[in-house]
Amino acid sequence: MAIPKADLMAKLTAEQDAEIKRVEAVIDERLRDDYVGSMLTITPACQSIHQRVKAELTRRYSDAGWEIEFKDDQRDGLYITIK
């Protein structure tokens, strides 16, 4: 039997779960402090974010009514936009 994609993406390691909590704390703090009704750009204090962590954070913030994107480029590094 084939493994359903949703089942695989839902399995997080303890390290990934901890990473979610760290990034979520940064996002929530910035939203509380700086969100004024438009897009907010957030730079997390890490060099990369695991794909499963991105998927779970995207699900959580989408379910809460936010549009979130994870971006990475050579000049600016990793950053998150949320609106």
Buried (B, 14 or more C-beta within 10 A) or exposed (E): EEEEEEEEEEEBEEEBEEBBEBBBEBBEEBBEEEEEEEEBEBEBEBEEBBEBBBBBBBEBBEEEEBEBEBEEEEEEEBBBEBE
